[in-house]
Amino acid sequence: MKTEYSQHLKNRLQIRKIDYDLPRIIYEQSDERYCDIDTGHFIAVMKANLYNKERDVMVAYVVEENYDKLLTIHPLKEGQKENRVNTGRWRQI
């Protein structure tokens, strides 16, 4: 399936100084998938070396008819993923 980057994601990559290919790698290789109940977006989470530290990084995306659109990326703070899962905001898929 074809994937596209949103303009927002491209901006975030520049602002956060994140490698351009990282969102696609997370999207394609992540074993952790969630649905964000608040936004309706899908979430892929994977550990990545970012800012000289291994951390969980999330990529939000939507599934369109002919492609998947990657919306945003950001590193998760310690416990942030667990909190979203425990409160029910993120539901594993």
SEGU-978325 format. One record per residue: residue in three letters; y, z, x of N, C-alpha, C in turn. Coordinates in steps of 0.02 Angstrom, whole numbers, plus 50000, padded with zeros to 5 digits. Last residue first. Layout:
N
 type n.north  n.up n.east ca.north ca.up ca.east c.north  c.up c.east
  ALA       Y     Z      X        Y     Z       X       Y     Z      X
...
//
This chain:
93
 type n.north  n.up n.east ca.north ca.up ca.east c.north  c.up c.east
  ILE   49862 50929  49754    49829 50872   49721   49774 50845  49766
  GLN   49936 51086  49720    49896 51044   49764   49863 50988  49724
  ARG   50100 51109  49670    50030 51111   49649   49990 51062  49690
  TRP   50241 51203  49695    50200 51149   49723   50128 51160  49701
  ARG   50275 51310  49610    50319 51251   49614   50282 51191  49643
  GLY   50199 51423  49611    50178 51369   49567   50224 51308  49569
  THR   50218 51522  49701    50259 51524   49641   50242 51470  49591
  ASN   50129 51479  49802    50116 51542   49766   50157 51548  49702
  VAL   50192 51362  49850    50126 51358   49820   50113 51420  49776
  ARG   50310 51415  49899    50313 51363   49847   50246 51354  49812
  ASN   50260 51504  49996    50300 51529   49941   50302 51478  49884
  GLU   50198 51417  50086    50157 51466   50050   50195 51493  49989
  LYS   50311 51349  50135    50258 51313   50100   50218 51361  50057
  GLN   50382 51456  50196    50412 51417   50142   50359 51380  50101
  GLY   50331 51521  50307    50316 51548   50241   50342 51507  50183
  GLU   50458 51462  50409    50399 51505   50407   50389 51533  50337
  LYS   50523 51308  50343    50531 51373   50375   50466 51412  50368
  LEU   50483 51139  50374    50479 51197   50331   50487 51261  50371
  PRO   50586 50999  50408    50540 51051   50433   50541 51110  50385
  HIS   50593 50858  50297    50624 50916   50330   50571 50965  50353
  ILE   50635 50705  50221    50592 50741   50268   50630 50804  50289
  THR   50629 50595  50078    50663 50641   50124   50611 50674  50168
  LEU   50559 50481  50020    50626 50502   49999   50663 50544  50050
  LEU   50467 50337  50023    50475 50401   50057   50548 50422  50048
  LYS   50386 50253  49899    50452 50262   49929   50456 50333  49957
  ASP   50259 50134  49889    50275 50205   49889   50341 50213  49926
  TYR   50242 49990  49780    50252 50023   49844   50263 50097  49834
  ASN   50233 49940  49652    50210 49897   49707   50217 49929  49776
  GLU   50271 50050  49568    50219 50003   49548   50190 49964  49608
  GLU   50288 50202  49666    50314 50149   49623   50257 50100  49608
  VAL   50284 50367  49695    50239 50309   49692   50269 50260  49641
  VAL   50387 50457  49809    50370 50437   49741   50326 50375  49745
  TYR   50396 50599  49921    50390 50528   49905   50375 50518  49831
  ALA   50440 50704  50056    50438 50694   49984   50436 50619  49971
  VAL   50364 50782  50187    50394 50719   50167   50385 50714  50092
  MET   50377 50924  50296    50361 50894   50231   50397 50827  50223
  VAL   50298 51005  50429    50352 50960   50409   50331 50927  50344
  ASP   50264 51151  50517    50249 51111   50459   50311 51069  50442
  ARG   50272 51140  50699    50291 51169   50634   50268 51123  50578
  GLU   50287 51172  50867    50243 51145   50815   50259 51180  50750
  LYS   50434 51130  50957    50394 51181   50924   50348 51148  50873
  ASN   50533 51043  50998    50494 51079   51048   50453 51137  51019
  TYR   50573 50979  50881    50619 51024   50915   50582 51071  50963
  LEU   50409 50965  50829    50478 50949   50812   50523 51001  50843
  ASN   50255 50913  50807    50295 50942   50860   50367 50918  50849
  ALA   50184 50954  50648    50211 50905   50696   50251 50942  50749
  LYS   50074 50971  50513    50103 51001   50572   50125 50945  50619
  MET   50120 50910  50350    50078 50906   50410   50113 50942  50468
  VAL   50123 50864  50181    50141 50914   50232   50092 50908  50290
  ALA   50195 50773  50051    50144 50773   50104   50168 50821  50158
  ILE   50226 50774  49879    50243 50804   49944   50183 50798  49990
  PHE   50301 50687  49743    50242 50706   49781   50265 50730  49850
  HIS   50416 50746  49618    50398 50707   49677   50333 50732  49706
  GLY   50457 50826  49517    50411 50773   49499   50390 50730  49558
  THR   50538 50935  49539    50567 50869   49549   50523 50813  49523
  ASP   50460 51049  49503    50532 51046   49488   50560 50976  49491
  ILE   50332 51024  49552    50341 51029   49479   50415 51024  49460
  ASP   50275 50922  49669    50330 50969   49659   50346 50969  49585
  CYS   50111 50911  49718    50160 50885   49670   50212 50939  49660
  TYR   50041 50886  49882    50063 50927   49826   50104 50885  49777
  ARG   49924 50881  50013    49964 50844   49964   49979 50890  49905
  GLU   49864 50876  50173    49894 50922   50123   49940 50882  50078
  ASP   49831 50786  50264    49776 50808   50221   49801 50855  50167
  SER   49925 50647  50323    49923 50715   50298   49862 50728  50254
  GLN   49939 50514  50362    49886 50555   50393   49879 50625  50364
  GLU   50044 50450  50294    49980 50417   50299   49923 50463  50321
  TYR   50153 50542  50299    50131 50513   50235   50060 50485  50239
  ILE   50162 50561  50438    50146 50617   50394   50119 50591  50328
  ILE   50197 50429  50476    50137 50461   50503   50115 50519  50459
  ARG   50317 50412  50407    50261 50369   50390   50195 50399  50416
  PRO   50398 50510  50472    50384 50514   50400   50323 50472  50380
  LEU   50395 50463  50612    50363 50525   50591   50351 50529  50515
  ASP   50467 50352  50654    50399 50341   50629   50366 50404  50600
  TYR   50589 50401  50704    50588 50357   50645   50519 50350  50614
  ASP   50605 50571  50750    50578 50505   50765   50569 50464  50701
  ILE   50757 50654  50712    50685 50650   50703   50662 50578  50716
  LYS   50889 50706  50703    50861 50680   50766   50785 50682  50765
  ARG   50951 50738  50587    50905 50788   50614   50872 50767  50680
  ILE   51025 50620  50566    51059 50685   50569   51015 50737  50604
  GLN   50923 50521  50564    50977 50519   50613   51009 50587  50622
  LEU   50845 50564  50457    50814 50553   50522   50867 50553  50577
  ARG   50937 50563  50353    50910 50626   50376   50878 50620  50445
  ASN   50955 50424  50335    51011 50466   50357   50986 50532  50385
  LYS   50828 50388  50291    50854 50359   50353   50912 50401  50380
  LEU   50825 50460  50170    50779 50476   50223   50804 50449  50290
  HIS   50927 50391  50099    50934 50463   50112   50888 50483  50171
  GLN   50870 50266  50084    50929 50273   50127   50940 50346  50146
  SER   50690 50277  50094    50753 50279   50057   50811 50284  50107
  TYR   50569 50167  50158    50610 50226   50171   50673 50222  50127
  GLU   50413 50112  50089    50483 50101   50105   50517 50168  50117
  THR   50249 50044  50105    50294 50101   50100   50364 50081  50121
  LYS   50111 49963  50024    50174 49958   50061   50216 50022  50052
  MET   49941 50000  50042    50000 50000   50000   50062 50000  50044
//
